[in-house]
């Protein structure tokens, strides 16, 4: 009885320690995204999106005035529609009570990240993670957190991503996830995983734009990871795919359903894995 009481107080304390929801203006939608009717209702899980400073190759760097901590920066790409569409899919396809609105999380904001067991970041080939932020992210992951890194393409963006993820884990290998890993089989059996294109690249024949290394540099999906000492995936890496776009554009008839279907299945598998491993 005492143990249950202590757990109850701890849970209540965690709820009060969480930052309240705040909507940030995004690079694609500005401040025009309507809130869901139930946006004030709490849930047992919320889509946590990583806020980060711009890197030297950030395509939006210098385009907007102001502080990246206030939105209108590349970390907002695809949001908030991608976050909210994914949360709606989690509600519909699982028994997780998902909150309808996202939670944007800064690693500079004290212990805030520890309130959110599943963390997502977009365009990580153009991020400017600081050493302090990398230290916090490493501690978060080693304590059981899960980080999904998405939407970057080509050799140069891989180099920029790897440079900063090495600030988090200098010595842990980045490996391709084997097909029999539980992360591909938590709810859906994902034995076939095609490259998921961004909506803007569909006109190019499902290929991403050419990069400085030459045509086709961003073709071919890779699903990679960094594991902990017990074989648990801490960092799930979606390279040469744009899973976030498959969520963002899921309700648009011009975006092929097969890509949104795969994107939702990958995201839900990753989420259930994070909650159970």
N, C-alpha and C positions, 0 to 999 in steps of 0.2 A: 504494500500500500504506500509506504514511504517513497519507494522507488518511482512508482507511477506519479505520485504527487510532485516529486522533484522534476520528472520529465515534463509534466504539464506546465510547471512554472518556467522551465527552460524554453519550451516551445512558445509560450506567451511572451517571454523576454525577447526571443528572436523575432517574433512578429513586430514588436514595438521598435526593435533595433533597425528594421529595414527602412530604407528611404521610401517616402511616398512616391507614387507614380508621377512622372513629369513627361510631357510630350515635347520633344525637341524638333525644331524645323529641319527638314531633310533636304539634301541636294536635289532630289528629284521632285519632291512634292511641296517644298516650302512648309507653310503652316496650314495647308488646306485639307489635311486628312480628317474626315469626320470621325468622331469617337463612337465606338459601339455603344448601344443603349445601356449595356450592363458593365460599362468600363469601371465603375466604382466597386463592383463585387469582387471580393478576394477569391483566391483559388489556392490549391495546394502546389501548383507549379506556374511559373511565369517565364516567358521567353526573355532571357537576359542577353542583351546585346552589348558587346565590348566597345567602349569609347576609347579612342587612341589618337595621339597627335599625328599630323601628316609626316610622311617620309619625304626624302628628297625627290622622288619620282612621282609624288602624288599629283594626279591630273587636275585636282581641284585646288592645289596649293596656290595661294595668292589670289584666287578668283573671287573669294568672299572676304569681306572685312570681318574682324572679330576673332573670338577665341574658340578653338575647336571644342572646348568643353561646353559651349552653348549651342552646339549643332551646326548645321550648314557646313559640314565637313564630310570627308569620304567615308567615315565609319557609319554614316547614316544611309549609305547606298541601299536601295531596295526597300527601305523602311519608310513609314511603318506598315505598309500593306503586306509585305512578306512575313513579318513577325505575326501579324494578326491573322492572316490566312493560315499560317502554320498552327497557331494556337487553336483555331477553329477546327482544323483537321485532327489535332490531338484530342479535342473534346469528342469529335464524332467517331473516331476510329479506335480509341482506347478508353479505359476507365479512369484516366487521369483527369482530375478536375482542374482544367487549365484556365488561367485568367485570360480575359479577352484582349488585354493590352500588354504591351511589352514593358520591360524594365531596362533602361540604359544604365550601364555600370562603368564607373571609372575606377581604375586600379589605384588612383591617387586619393580615393575617398575612404580613407581609414580601413575598417574591416568590412565594408559593404559587400565586396565580392563574395565573402564567405556565406552570405545569405542565399546564394543562388547556385545550385549544384550543377547547372548546365549553362555554359557560356558560349556564345556564338560571335564570330567576327567575319566581316566581309572585306574583300579587296585587300587581303593581307600581304599581297605583293607590293603594296604601296604604303604600308604602315610605318610609323616612326616610334615604335616602342622604346621607352627609356630604360636604363638599367634598373632604376627603382621599380618601375612597373613590371619589368621582367622578374625581379626578385619576388614581388608579391604574387605574380602569376605562378611561379614555381612552387611557392609555399601552398597556394590554393590547390594546385594539382596534386601535390604530394599528400595533401590532407584528404583527398578523395574527390576533388572537383574534376570536371570534364570540359574540354575546350574543343569546339568545332571550328576549324579554320577553312574558309570557303572563298571561291571566286577569285582565282589568280591564275595566270596563264603565261606560258613561255619561259625560256631559260632565264631571262633577266629578272622577271618577277619572282621566279623561284629563288634566285640568288638573294634578292632583297628579303624575301620571307625567311629563308634559312639563316641569314645574317642575324636576324633578331630573335628567331626561335632558339638560336644557339646561345643567346644571352640568357634564356630561360633554362635550357638544358645543354650545357656545352659538350657533354660527353655521351649523352644517350643517342643511340642510332635512330634515324628515320627510316622506316621500312615499309614496304608494300604490305597491306593487310592480307593475310592468306584467305582464300575463299571459305575455309572451314572455321574462321574465327566467329565466335558467338555474336559479334556485333552485326554480322550479316544475316543472322537467323533468330533474332530476339522475338520478332513478330512475323516479319516477312522473310522468306528465303530469297535472298538477293544474289543468286548465282550469276545473273547477267546484269551488268551495270554499264550502260552506255554513257558516252560523254553527254552532259546536259548543257545545251548552249544557252547563252543569254539571248533575250528577246531581240536585242539590236543586231545580233549576228546571224539571225535566221536567214536573212537575204544572202548571206555569203555561203550558203549550202551547209549550215550547221558547223562552220569553222569559225574560229576566232580570228581577229585581224592579224596580219603579218607583224612580226616583232623584229627588232634589229638583227636578230640572228638568222633571219631568212623566212621564206614562206613556209607555212605549216608548223611553225615552231610551237604553237599552242594546241596542237591536235593530239588526241589520245588521252582519255581520262585515266587518272591515277588516284587510287584511294589508299592513302598512306597513314602512318601513325607513329606515335612515340609511346612506348609502354613503360609501366613502372616495374619494380623488381619482382612483383608477383604476377606479371603477365596481364595486367589490366591496362587497357588503352586510356591514356590521359589526354592526348592530343590527336584528334581525328582530322586528317588533312584531305580536303577535296581539291585536287590540283587539276587544272585544265577542264574544270566544270564550273557551272554557275548554278548551284542548287538554289541559292536565294532567289534568282529570277524565276525558277520553276514554281516557287511559292508565290512570288509577287504577281505573276501573270496567270495564275491558275484559273482565274475567272474570265480571262479574255479569250474569245473564240479564235483569235489569230495565233495564239500560242499552242503548239501541239500538246494534246492531252497526255500522250505517252511520256513526255518529259516531266510534266507536273506529277503524274502518277509515280514515276520513279523517284522524283525529288521528295515527295511526301513520305514515301516508304523508307528512303534512306534516313531522312530526318527523324522519323518516328523510331526506327530501329536504333539510331544513335541515342535518342532520348531515353528509351527503355533500357538500353545497355547502361547508360550513365546512372540511372536510378536503381539498378539492380547489381552493379558490379563495383 
